[in-house]
Amino acid sequence: MQLFLQILLVVTSVLLIIAVLLHRGRGGGLSSLFGGGMQASLAGSSRAESNLDKVTIGLAAVWLIAIVGLGLLLKL
């Protein structure tokens, strides 16, 4: 179980770094390469940016669960 959580932690860490770098910042970001640069409306974000937000939040949740799980296993 500990090996699985360690592998999960490494994989989600790399994917989380990539997902955060894809987000659009003030300068446009890397998400504009994949269609995230075009705004759907003036007030809201584009569909690609919205989906990227959901993926990033999901990855962060899995990453947090892996951290807590490893912490509990190593404490025992």
Secondary structure, DSSP 8 states (H G I E B T S, - for coil): -HHHHHHHHHHHHHHHHHHHHHS--TT-TGGGGGTTTS-SSSSS--HHHHHHHHHHHHHHHHHHHHHHHHHHHHH-
